[in-house]
Amino acid sequence: MVHLSRPAGAQVILDGRLIGKTPMMIPDVPVGTHSIRLELTGFRRWETTEDVKAGSATRVAASLEQ
């Protein structure tokens, strides 16, 4: 799973767990539906859910709003 944000440097929270900052690649995300949240001071929180399928890459990109 690849996470990108504009601007870069947003915290990535996957299934309620802080895992790093954008841009980042997360290997070995289990198949299934996952909640993703991006947070950056001074910007609105961004949230989505993504369905990860076996054998395919999932790309998550967000433009954060102030």
ZAZAMI-410018 format. One record per atom (N, C-alpha, C, O): residue number from 1; atom name; residue in one letter; x negated, y negated, z. Coordinates in Angstrom, 3 decimals. Atoms other than C-alpha are relative to their C-alpha. Layout:
ZAZAMI-410018
pt resi=NUM; name=CA; resn=A; xx=X; yy=Y; zz=Z
...
end
This chain:
ZAZAMI-410018
pt resi=1; name=N; resn=M; xx=-0.861; yy=1.167; zz=0.000
pt resi=1; name=CA; resn=M; xx=0.000; yy=0.000; zz=0.000
pt resi=1; name=C; resn=M; xx=-0.907; yy=-1.229; zz=0.000
pt resi=1; name=O; resn=M; xx=-1.852; yy=-1.306; zz=0.785
pt resi=2; name=N; resn=V; xx=0.773; yy=1.228; zz=0.107
pt resi=2; name=CA; resn=V; xx=-1.396; yy=-3.404; zz=-0.976
pt resi=2; name=C; resn=V; xx=0.872; yy=-1.167; zz=0.458
pt resi=2; name=O; resn=V; xx=2.019; yy=-1.296; zz=0.033
pt resi=3; name=N; resn=H; xx=-0.721; yy=1.164; zz=-0.512
pt resi=3; name=CA; resn=H; xx=-0.353; yy=-6.584; zz=0.863
pt resi=3; name=C; resn=H; xx=-0.726; yy=-1.269; zz=-0.422
pt resi=3; name=O; resn=H; xx=-1.932; yy=-1.407; zz=-0.221
pt resi=4; name=N; resn=L; xx=0.523; yy=1.288; zz=0.427
pt resi=4; name=CA; resn=L; xx=-0.849; yy=-10.067; zz=-0.572
pt resi=4; name=C; resn=L; xx=0.933; yy=-1.092; zz=0.489
pt resi=4; name=O; resn=L; xx=2.141; yy=-0.877; zz=0.599
pt resi=5; name=N; resn=S; xx=-0.858; yy=1.138; zz=-0.343
pt resi=5; name=CA; resn=S; xx=0.393; yy=-13.463; zz=0.553
pt resi=5; name=C; resn=S; xx=-0.632; yy=-1.275; zz=-0.524
pt resi=5; name=O; resn=S; xx=-1.847; yy=-1.376; zz=-0.695
pt resi=6; name=N; resn=R; xx=0.444; yy=1.336; zz=0.362
pt resi=6; name=CA; resn=R; xx=0.187; yy=-17.044; zz=-0.581
pt resi=6; name=C; resn=R; xx=0.564; yy=-0.930; zz=1.039
pt resi=6; name=O; resn=R; xx=1.787; yy=-1.059; zz=1.090
pt resi=7; name=N; resn=P; xx=1.457; yy=-0.079; zz=-0.087
pt resi=7; name=CA; resn=P; xx=-1.473; yy=-18.552; zz=1.373
pt resi=7; name=C; resn=P; xx=-0.457; yy=1.309; zz=0.644
pt resi=7; name=O; resn=P; xx=0.303; yy=1.986; zz=1.336
pt resi=8; name=N; resn=A; xx=0.593; yy=-1.211; zz=-0.583
pt resi=8; name=CA; resn=A; xx=-3.787; yy=-15.699; zz=2.348
pt resi=8; name=C; resn=A; xx=-0.212; yy=-0.199; zz=1.497
pt resi=8; name=O; resn=A; xx=-0.155; yy=-1.324; zz=1.994
pt resi=9; name=N; resn=G; xx=0.295; yy=0.068; zz=-1.430
pt resi=9; name=CA; resn=G; xx=-4.534; yy=-14.888; zz=5.980
pt resi=9; name=C; resn=G; xx=1.179; yy=0.272; zz=0.908
pt resi=9; name=O; resn=G; xx=1.067; yy=0.131; zz=2.126
pt resi=10; name=N; resn=A; xx=-1.175; yy=-0.313; zz=-0.819
pt resi=10; name=CA; resn=A; xx=-1.033; yy=-13.911; zz=7.129
pt resi=10; name=C; resn=A; xx=-0.213; yy=1.323; zz=0.725
pt resi=10; name=O; resn=A; xx=-0.832; yy=2.243; zz=0.190
pt resi=11; name=N; resn=Q; xx=0.052; yy=-1.262; zz=-0.743
pt resi=11; name=CA; resn=Q; xx=-0.782; yy=-11.241; zz=9.813
pt resi=11; name=C; resn=Q; xx=0.977; yy=0.977; zz=-0.637
pt resi=11; name=O; resn=Q; xx=2.091; yy=0.603; zz=-1.004
pt resi=12; name=N; resn=V; xx=-0.829; yy=-1.058; zz=0.561
pt resi=12; name=CA; resn=V; xx=0.603; yy=-7.955; zz=8.484
pt resi=12; name=C; resn=V; xx=0.460; yy=0.895; zz=1.141
pt resi=12; name=O; resn=V; xx=-0.355; yy=1.476; zz=1.858
pt resi=13; name=N; resn=I; xx=-0.588; yy=-0.866; zz=-1.023
pt resi=13; name=CA; resn=I; xx=2.974; yy=-6.090; zz=10.809
pt resi=13; name=C; resn=I; xx=0.768; yy=1.096; zz=-0.740
pt resi=13; name=O; resn=I; xx=1.760; yy=0.822; zz=-1.415
pt resi=14; name=N; resn=L; xx=-0.608; yy=-1.145; zz=0.668
pt resi=14; name=CA; resn=L; xx=3.886; yy=-2.618; zz=9.532
pt resi=14; name=C; resn=L; xx=0.698; yy=0.846; zz=1.055
pt resi=14; name=O; resn=L; xx=0.062; yy=1.340; zz=1.986
pt resi=15; name=N; resn=D; xx=-0.789; yy=-0.794; zz=-0.949
pt resi=15; name=CA; resn=D; xx=6.679; yy=-0.814; zz=11.385
pt resi=15; name=C; resn=D; xx=-0.217; yy=-0.447; zz=1.446
pt resi=15; name=O; resn=D; xx=-0.303; yy=0.377; zz=2.356
pt resi=16; name=N; resn=G; xx=0.121; yy=0.554; zz=-1.342
pt resi=16; name=CA; resn=G; xx=6.252; yy=-3.150; zz=14.371
pt resi=16; name=C; resn=G; xx=-1.414; yy=-0.021; zz=0.559
pt resi=16; name=O; resn=G; xx=-1.611; yy=-0.389; zz=1.717
pt resi=17; name=N; resn=R; xx=1.384; yy=-0.071; zz=-0.470
pt resi=17; name=CA; resn=R; xx=2.459; yy=-2.709; zz=14.592
pt resi=17; name=C; resn=R; xx=-0.894; yy=-0.927; zz=-0.824
pt resi=17; name=O; resn=R; xx=-0.941; yy=-0.818; zz=-2.049
pt resi=18; name=N; resn=L; xx=0.937; yy=0.894; zz=0.679
pt resi=18; name=CA; resn=L; xx=-0.078; yy=-5.438; zz=13.757
pt resi=18; name=C; resn=L; xx=-1.148; yy=0.825; zz=-0.560
pt resi=18; name=O; resn=L; xx=-1.810; yy=1.560; zz=0.173
pt resi=19; name=N; resn=I; xx=1.054; yy=-0.826; zz=0.598
pt resi=19; name=CA; resn=I; xx=-2.515; yy=-3.914; zz=11.283
pt resi=19; name=C; resn=I; xx=-1.100; yy=-0.804; zz=-0.681
pt resi=19; name=O; resn=I; xx=-2.093; yy=-0.223; zz=-1.119
pt resi=20; name=N; resn=G; xx=1.048; yy=0.801; zz=0.622
pt resi=20; name=CA; resn=G; xx=-4.516; yy=-6.838; zz=9.878
pt resi=20; name=C; resn=G; xx=0.549; yy=-1.253; zz=-0.636
pt resi=20; name=O; resn=G; xx=1.654; yy=-1.696; zz=-0.324
pt resi=21; name=N; resn=K; xx=-0.375; yy=1.240; zz=0.682
pt resi=21; name=CA; resn=K; xx=-4.393; yy=-9.910; zz=7.645
pt resi=21; name=C; resn=K; xx=-0.093; yy=0.179; zz=-1.508
pt resi=21; name=O; resn=K; xx=-0.881; yy=0.981; zz=-2.010
pt resi=22; name=N; resn=T; xx=0.027; yy=-0.036; zz=1.463
pt resi=22; name=CA; resn=T; xx=-3.689; yy=-10.465; zz=3.964
pt resi=22; name=C; resn=T; xx=-1.216; yy=-0.745; zz=-0.518
pt resi=22; name=O; resn=T; xx=-1.677; yy=-1.687; zz=0.126
pt resi=23; name=N; resn=P; xx=-0.391; yy=-1.179; zz=0.781
pt resi=23; name=CA; resn=P; xx=-5.046; yy=-9.632; zz=1.514
pt resi=23; name=C; resn=P; xx=-0.592; yy=1.268; zz=0.605
pt resi=23; name=O; resn=P; xx=-1.672; yy=1.233; zz=1.194
pt resi=24; name=N; resn=M; xx=0.499; yy=-1.264; zz=-0.541
pt resi=24; name=CA; resn=M; xx=-5.446; yy=-6.006; zz=2.518
pt resi=24; name=C; resn=M; xx=0.619; yy=1.184; zz=-0.717
pt resi=24; name=O; resn=M; xx=1.704; yy=1.086; zz=-1.291
pt resi=25; name=N; resn=M; xx=-0.509; yy=-1.258; zz=0.532
pt resi=25; name=CA; resn=M; xx=-5.022; yy=-2.450; zz=1.311
pt resi=25; name=C; resn=M; xx=0.125; yy=0.960; zz=1.172
pt resi=25; name=O; resn=M; xx=-0.789; yy=1.072; zz=1.989
pt resi=26; name=N; resn=I; xx=-0.236; yy=-0.957; zz=-1.079
pt resi=26; name=CA; resn=I; xx=-3.541; yy=0.153; zz=3.643
pt resi=26; name=C; resn=I; xx=0.071; yy=1.395; zz=-0.625
pt resi=26; name=O; resn=I; xx=1.052; yy=1.724; zz=-1.293
pt resi=27; name=N; resn=P; xx=-0.035; yy=-1.353; zz=0.562
pt resi=27; name=CA; resn=P; xx=-4.454; yy=3.710; zz=2.666
pt resi=27; name=C; resn=P; xx=0.865; yy=0.930; zz=0.855
pt resi=27; name=O; resn=P; xx=1.082; yy=0.687; zz=2.043
pt resi=28; name=N; resn=D; xx=-0.688; yy=-1.090; zz=-0.713
pt resi=28; name=CA; resn=D; xx=-2.427; yy=6.771; zz=3.616
pt resi=28; name=C; resn=D; xx=1.248; yy=-0.424; zz=0.767
pt resi=28; name=O; resn=D; xx=1.479; yy=0.051; zz=1.879
pt resi=29; name=N; resn=V; xx=-1.285; yy=0.336; zz=-0.624
pt resi=29; name=CA; resn=V; xx=0.915; yy=5.122; zz=4.427
pt resi=29; name=C; resn=V; xx=0.943; yy=1.169; zz=-0.279
pt resi=29; name=O; resn=V; xx=1.096; yy=1.570; zz=-1.433
pt resi=30; name=N; resn=P; xx=-0.881; yy=-1.150; zz=0.203
pt resi=30; name=CA; resn=P; xx=3.370; yy=7.992; zz=4.973
pt resi=30; name=C; resn=P; xx=1.176; yy=-0.313; zz=-0.938
pt resi=30; name=O; resn=P; xx=1.666; yy=-1.442; zz=-0.985
pt resi=31; name=N; resn=V; xx=-1.168; yy=0.114; zz=0.868
pt resi=31; name=CA; resn=V; xx=6.146; yy=8.567; zz=2.439
pt resi=31; name=C; resn=V; xx=1.208; yy=-0.361; zz=0.859
pt resi=31; name=O; resn=V; xx=1.363; yy=0.144; zz=1.971
pt resi=32; name=N; resn=G; xx=-1.212; yy=0.395; zz=-0.713
pt resi=32; name=CA; resn=G; xx=9.420; yy=6.932; zz=3.487
pt resi=32; name=C; resn=G; xx=0.179; yy=-1.503; zz=-0.002
pt resi=32; name=O; resn=G; xx=-0.578; yy=-2.232; zz=-0.643
pt resi=33; name=N; resn=T; xx=-0.322; yy=1.416; zz=-0.071
pt resi=33; name=CA; resn=T; xx=10.925; yy=3.561; zz=4.276
pt resi=33; name=C; resn=T; xx=-0.737; yy=-0.648; zz=1.168
pt resi=33; name=O; resn=T; xx=-0.743; yy=-0.123; zz=2.281
pt resi=34; name=N; resn=H; xx=0.796; yy=0.704; zz=-1.009
pt resi=34; name=CA; resn=H; xx=8.773; yy=1.063; zz=6.182
pt resi=34; name=C; resn=H; xx=0.402; yy=-1.473; zz=0.048
pt resi=34; name=O; resn=H; xx=0.706; yy=-2.079; zz=-0.980
pt resi=35; name=N; resn=S; xx=-0.258; yy=1.437; zz=-0.149
pt resi=35; name=CA; resn=S; xx=9.430; yy=-2.412; zz=7.583
pt resi=35; name=C; resn=S; xx=-1.338; yy=-0.729; zz=-0.030
pt resi=35; name=O; resn=S; xx=-2.327; yy=-0.279; zz=0.547
pt resi=36; name=N; resn=I; xx=1.208; yy=0.804; zz=0.149
pt resi=36; name=CA; resn=I; xx=6.882; yy=-5.080; zz=6.717
pt resi=36; name=C; resn=I; xx=0.347; yy=-1.435; zz=0.354
pt resi=36; name=O; resn=I; xx=1.357; yy=-1.977; zz=-0.095
pt resi=37; name=N; resn=R; xx=-0.194; yy=1.397; zz=-0.387
pt resi=37; name=CA; resn=R; xx=6.565; yy=-8.518; zz=8.273
pt resi=37; name=C; resn=R; xx=-1.330; yy=-0.723; zz=-0.186
pt resi=37; name=O; resn=R; xx=-2.381; yy=-0.200; zz=0.185
pt resi=38; name=N; resn=L; xx=1.179; yy=0.843; zz=0.138
pt resi=38; name=CA; resn=L; xx=4.099; yy=-11.279; zz=7.378
pt resi=38; name=C; resn=L; xx=0.228; yy=-1.257; zz=0.810
pt resi=38; name=O; resn=L; xx=1.291; yy=-1.873; zz=0.720
pt resi=39; name=N; resn=E; xx=-0.113; yy=1.186; zz=-0.849
pt resi=39; name=CA; resn=E; xx=3.447; yy=-14.111; zz=9.834
pt resi=39; name=C; resn=E; xx=-1.269; yy=-0.833; zz=-0.115
pt resi=39; name=O; resn=E; xx=-2.381; yy=-0.306; zz=-0.092
pt resi=40; name=N; resn=L; xx=1.116; yy=0.939; zz=0.059
pt resi=40; name=CA; resn=L; xx=1.250; yy=-17.197; zz=9.536
pt resi=40; name=C; resn=L; xx=0.451; yy=-1.288; zz=0.671
pt resi=40; name=O; resn=L; xx=1.508; yy=-1.825; zz=0.340
pt resi=41; name=N; resn=T; xx=-0.343; yy=1.212; zz=-0.736
pt resi=41; name=CA; resn=T; xx=1.255; yy=-20.191; zz=11.876
pt resi=41; name=C; resn=T; xx=0.311; yy=-1.136; zz=-0.973
pt resi=41; name=O; resn=T; xx=-0.444; yy=-1.391; zz=-1.911
pt resi=42; name=N; resn=G; xx=-0.419; yy=1.115; zz=0.834
pt resi=42; name=CA; resn=G; xx=3.110; yy=-23.119; zz=10.311
pt resi=42; name=C; resn=G; xx=0.888; yy=0.405; zz=-1.170
pt resi=42; name=O; resn=G; xx=1.341; yy=-0.451; zz=-1.930
pt resi=43; name=N; resn=F; xx=-0.818; yy=-0.510; zz=1.102
pt resi=43; name=CA; resn=F; xx=5.067; yy=-20.899; zz=7.889
pt resi=43; name=C; resn=F; xx=1.123; yy=0.876; zz=0.552
pt resi=43; name=O; resn=F; xx=1.016; yy=1.432; zz=1.645
pt resi=44; name=N; resn=R; xx=-1.107; yy=-0.885; zz=-0.393
pt resi=44; name=CA; resn=R; xx=8.376; yy=-19.026; zz=8.058
pt resi=44; name=C; resn=R; xx=-0.447; yy=1.460; zz=-0.080
pt resi=44; name=O; resn=R; xx=-1.207; yy=1.857; zz=-0.963
pt resi=45; name=N; resn=R; xx=0.265; yy=-1.441; zz=0.000
pt resi=45; name=CA; resn=R; xx=8.156; yy=-15.357; zz=8.920
pt resi=45; name=C; resn=R; xx=0.667; yy=0.613; zz=-1.239
pt resi=45; name=O; resn=R; xx=1.763; yy=0.206; zz=-1.625
pt resi=46; name=N; resn=W; xx=-0.508; yy=-0.669; zz=1.192
pt resi=46; name=CA; resn=W; xx=8.665; yy=-13.103; zz=5.877
pt resi=46; name=C; resn=W; xx=0.156; yy=1.477; zz=0.321
pt resi=46; name=O; resn=W; xx=-0.755; yy=2.093; zz=0.873
pt resi=47; name=N; resn=E; xx=-0.260; yy=-1.410; zz=-0.322
pt resi=47; name=CA; resn=E; xx=10.251; yy=-9.635; zz=6.173
pt resi=47; name=C; resn=E; xx=0.616; yy=0.722; zz=-1.181
pt resi=47; name=O; resn=E; xx=1.355; yy=0.136; zz=-1.971
pt resi=48; name=N; resn=T; xx=-0.604; yy=-0.851; zz=1.012
pt resi=48; name=CA; resn=T; xx=11.157; yy=-6.785; zz=3.871
pt resi=48; name=C; resn=T; xx=-0.108; yy=1.454; zz=0.436
pt resi=48; name=O; resn=T; xx=-0.765; yy=1.769; zz=1.429
pt resi=49; name=N; resn=T; xx=0.208; yy=-1.440; zz=-0.173
pt resi=49; name=CA; resn=T; xx=11.486; yy=-3.019; zz=3.737
pt resi=49; name=C; resn=T; xx=-0.433; yy=0.540; zz=-1.355
pt resi=49; name=O; resn=T; xx=0.034; yy=0.078; zz=-2.396
pt resi=50; name=N; resn=E; xx=0.510; yy=-0.617; zz=1.223
pt resi=50; name=CA; resn=E; xx=9.661; yy=-0.894; zz=1.180
pt resi=50; name=C; resn=E; xx=0.106; yy=1.505; zz=0.118
pt resi=50; name=O; resn=E; xx=-0.143; yy=2.078; zz=1.178
pt resi=51; name=N; resn=D; xx=-0.085; yy=-1.452; zz=0.055
pt resi=51; name=CA; resn=D; xx=10.227; yy=2.701; zz=0.139
pt resi=51; name=C; resn=D; xx=-1.279; yy=0.521; zz=-0.659
pt resi=51; name=O; resn=D; xx=-1.486; yy=0.321; zz=-1.856
pt resi=52; name=N; resn=V; xx=1.260; yy=-0.546; zz=0.501
pt resi=52; name=CA; resn=V; xx=6.845; yy=4.424; zz=-0.254
pt resi=52; name=C; resn=V; xx=0.277; yy=1.401; zz=-0.536
pt resi=52; name=O; resn=V; xx=0.846; yy=2.253; zz=0.146
pt resi=53; name=N; resn=K; xx=-0.219; yy=-1.292; zz=0.648
pt resi=53; name=CA; resn=K; xx=6.917; yy=7.324; zz=-2.691
pt resi=53; name=C; resn=K; xx=-1.330; yy=0.721; zz=-0.163
pt resi=53; name=O; resn=K; xx=-2.373; yy=0.085; zz=-0.319
pt resi=54; name=N; resn=A; xx=1.215; yy=-0.810; zz=0.153
pt resi=54; name=CA; resn=A; xx=4.409; yy=10.171; zz=-2.971
pt resi=54; name=C; resn=A; xx=-0.623; yy=-0.239; zz=-1.371
pt resi=54; name=O; resn=A; xx=0.080; yy=-0.277; zz=-2.382
pt resi=55; name=N; resn=G; xx=0.720; yy=0.103; zz=1.252
pt resi=55; name=CA; resn=G; xx=1.752; yy=9.669; zz=-5.623
pt resi=55; name=C; resn=G; xx=0.081; yy=-1.338; zz=-0.701
pt resi=55; name=O; resn=G; xx=-0.387; yy=-1.462; zz=-1.834
pt resi=56; name=N; resn=S; xx=-0.079; yy=1.313; zz=0.646
pt resi=56; name=CA; resn=S; xx=2.491; yy=6.009; zz=-6.332
pt resi=56; name=C; resn=S; xx=-0.485; yy=-1.086; zz=0.952
pt resi=56; name=O; resn=S; xx=-0.396; yy=-0.948; zz=2.172
pt resi=57; name=N; resn=A; xx=0.472; yy=1.131; zz=-0.798
pt resi=57; name=CA; resn=A; xx=1.023; yy=2.717; zz=-5.158
pt resi=57; name=C; resn=A; xx=1.151; yy=-0.980; zz=0.211
pt resi=57; name=O; resn=A; xx=1.973; yy=-1.187; zz=-0.683
pt resi=58; name=N; resn=T; xx=-1.012; yy=1.003; zz=-0.310
pt resi=58; name=CA; resn=T; xx=3.238; yy=0.141; zz=-3.466
pt resi=58; name=C; resn=T; xx=-0.705; yy=-1.322; zz=0.217
pt resi=58; name=O; resn=T; xx=-1.661; yy=-1.403; zz=0.988
pt resi=59; name=N; resn=R; xx=0.596; yy=1.333; zz=-0.113
pt resi=59; name=CA; resn=R; xx=2.406; yy=-3.555; zz=-3.816
pt resi=59; name=C; resn=R; xx=1.030; yy=-0.923; zz=0.626
pt resi=59; name=O; resn=R; xx=2.174; yy=-0.993; zz=0.177
pt resi=60; name=N; resn=V; xx=-0.872; yy=0.963; zz=-0.682
pt resi=60; name=CA; resn=V; xx=3.894; yy=-6.145; zz=-1.475
pt resi=60; name=C; resn=V; xx=-0.652; yy=-1.359; zz=-0.116
pt resi=60; name=O; resn=V; xx=-1.785; yy=-1.548; zz=0.325
pt resi=61; name=N; resn=A; xx=0.528; yy=1.354; zz=0.165
pt resi=61; name=CA; resn=A; xx=3.429; yy=-9.817; zz=-2.354
pt resi=61; name=C; resn=A; xx=1.053; yy=-0.993; zz=0.470
pt resi=61; name=O; resn=A; xx=2.243; yy=-0.824; zz=0.204
pt resi=62; name=N; resn=A; xx=-0.937; yy=1.004; zz=-0.535
pt resi=62; name=CA; resn=A; xx=4.968; yy=-12.857; zz=-0.644
pt resi=62; name=C; resn=A; xx=-0.582; yy=-1.382; zz=-0.115
pt resi=62; name=O; resn=A; xx=-1.780; yy=-1.580; zz=0.088
pt resi=63; name=N; resn=S; xx=0.357; yy=1.413; zz=-0.083
pt resi=63; name=CA; resn=S; xx=4.879; yy=-16.618; zz=-1.004
pt resi=63; name=C; resn=S; xx=0.678; yy=-0.541; zz=1.251
pt resi=63; name=O; resn=S; xx=1.904; yy=-0.625; zz=1.314
pt resi=64; name=N; resn=L; xx=-0.545; yy=0.451; zz=-1.279
pt resi=64; name=CA; resn=L; xx=5.311; yy=-17.971; zz=2.506
pt resi=64; name=C; resn=L; xx=0.444; yy=-1.466; zz=-0.105
pt resi=64; name=O; resn=L; xx=-0.228; yy=-2.285; zz=-0.732
pt resi=65; name=N; resn=E; xx=-0.558; yy=1.347; zz=0.012
pt resi=65; name=CA; resn=E; xx=7.448; yy=-21.096; zz=3.009
pt resi=65; name=C; resn=E; xx=-0.284; yy=-0.705; zz=1.314
pt resi=65; name=O; resn=E; xx=-0.291; yy=-0.091; zz=2.381
pt resi=66; name=N; resn=Q; xx=0.240; yy=0.772; zz=-1.222
pt resi=66; name=CA; resn=Q; xx=6.689; yy=-23.872; zz=5.446
pt resi=66; name=C; resn=Q; xx=1.306; yy=-0.386; zz=0.646
pt resi=66; name=O; resn=Q; xx=1.309; yy=-1.041; zz=1.689
end
